[in-house]
Amino acid sequence: MVPRTEEQIFDSWQREGTALVTVCCTTYNHEAYLRDAIESFLMQETDFPFEIIIHDDASTDGTAKIILEYKKKYPRLIRTIIQSENQYSKAGLINPRFVFPEAMGKYLAICEGDDYWTDPLKLQKQVTFLEENPDYVITYSDFQPFDENGITDYDDVGARRDLTAAELKRATPIFTLTSCFRNVIGEVPPDLMSARYGDMVIWSLLGHHGKGKYLADVMPSAYRVHDRGLHSRKDDNQRAVMRLITISALYGYYVRIGDEEIARYFRSRMLMTLLQAMGFGFLYRFVRAVYRSWRGVFGNRR
């Protein structure tokens, strides 16, 4: 499909004014994949204005060149943040620190530069739901993992159902590349800036503002599994370490604000994740099974 021009995209909008949605795309050495992501943003059919912010974290390949190429073609639609030093290695949390503060949209949608959307009505469906249901703060859908050989059986953990506000506070996993949510987080508390999984922090903070809606009628977004992926390239122990750092930050945050129930939840997760991070896989699975059995018998008693 031939990409629409900027004027064609603008002409399809039935509303005028500031962008209703900001598409937030973070990239790092995605030269081989980024065009797929950007084209999937440009194909979105909406009756409202949207904008695209692309953040490059000091890539060492041709990623920045591709970003500037699209910026030249779509100067009013695409905004760019090109870093000269890699920020993730210094402090993590790229979106909350650099992209979200620049977003003009009432809603934010996330997709990294190595993934892409397949449904041209994705944003329209998600925003329509959020506009009509103020008690929900986020919408999300399914994903389809693939690699260089095609569809793969790799299956990350992600919700395929609605989530309560409490479940969001617990950072229940969501397929990040499918998310569209209200721009209500504001400045992220400093004690959460050490987290390595920024999406967990985002979901947890959104839980203070409403519920989560799974939209089954949105076509699955394409999740690329490759050896350069921030998450997919890590082994189980490396992922466990990243989760442990993130969970510890969330635990400290909820202790500080006095939410004992959520703090207690993250404290229990810290123990199980620590065992996994130390490589005690069997012991981790045993403790997890015992913990689940305990919860089944005693529920959430204090």
Order of alpha helices (4+ residues) and beta strands (2+ residues): alpha-beta-alpha-beta-alpha-beta-alpha-beta-alpha-beta-beta-beta-alpha-beta-alpha-beta-beta-alpha-alpha-alpha
